[in-house]
Amino acid sequence: MSTTAPGDRPAFEVGLYSFAERTPDPETGALVSPAQRLRDLIESIELADQVGLDVFGLGEHHRAEFVASAPTVILAAAAARTRRIRLSTAVTVLSSEDPVRVFQQFATLDLLSEGRAEIMAGRGSFIESFPLFGYDLHDYDALFAEKLDLLLKLNASERITWSGVHRPDLNDQPIYPRPYRERLPIWVAVGGTPESAARAGALGLPMALAIIGGMPERFAPFVQIYREAGRRAGHAAAALPLSINSHGFIADDPRVAADLYFPRMAVVMNRIGRERGWQPMTRAQLEGSATLRGSDFVGAPEQIIEKILFQYRIFKHQRFLIQMSVGTMPHDAMLRAIQLLGEKVAPVVRAEIAAMSR
């Protein structure tokens, strides 16, 4: 197995992410088995690698409608079937994880993939993992801050002495295995809070900003906070990569893309909405969100290219990831969408952004 050297990677990366959702077909009610959903997922990652996409992220969830409660196991299976694509979480719910085990798992993945593992750490958008692993939601912020501190120290040194509140102390403890590279890339996932953006910048960590609703311009202040906090902490701009992570779907025909995406996305978002008091999604909302200044990347390749470039002018980001399986999509349509993203969208976006940067 071989992998492209970090210096050979494009200045702008295009990829996708998934929660390995398993939701019923909105028309037939059919539900694929968990085993089939995982087989389809591995095939999707393999195709993403073949068509030249840069990153595949897999989210950690502990709910019935998702089958990725152990993302590193799935990513390890994908490592054996791919050669170049970076393998990330999106996200690892660090607040309810043991940072030592997180580091060991990803160091192992990095060895298996010869340097392609990444960690995207976040606090998570659901709360199931807290009671599942014995944590108190009142410690939500403190848990993440403390565990991120420990994870960064584990990444920096083979032997570690550390003390905290929510985990037993470590006294000159060696941590193995070490990753394929000197250090693992660790991204911080941010959903739109100024404090999270400031923390990522102050620590000099790459930030993944989720934009899954509203106009992108309203997220520009979070990026400014991130970069200003990094500058004040003495971090060079090159050390502060930014990813924009959004929902969407691509098809050869924009109407087909919307027809496939909306009912399946609505199954998931309306279920979450009932838990959180949101109004049901409407097709009219999607039509608005799929326009240039909306948050959903739904359409034909030309529309997706235009929208990525529009947002690049706002954020000057280095990575774009799209979640094309908010609800379970027909597998053949998903494979075609990945092909279009890799062969039609990514090359044009990279070339256009490279031209802007000259």
ZIHURA-V215933 format. One record per helix or strand of 3 or more residues. SS is the DSSP state (H for helix, E for strand). FROM is the first residue (numbers start at 0). TO is the last residue. Records with the same first field share a line. If there is no record, write none. Layout:
SS: FROM-TO / FROM-TO
//
This chain:
H: 5-7 / 33-49 / 70-78 / 93-95 / 98-112 / 127-131 / 136-155 / 193-202 / 215-231 / 236-238 / 253-275 / 282-288 / 300-314 / 330-356
E: 12-17 / 54-57 / 85-88 / 116-121 / 158-161 / 169-173 / 184-189 / 205-209 / 241-249 / 296-298 / 318-322
//
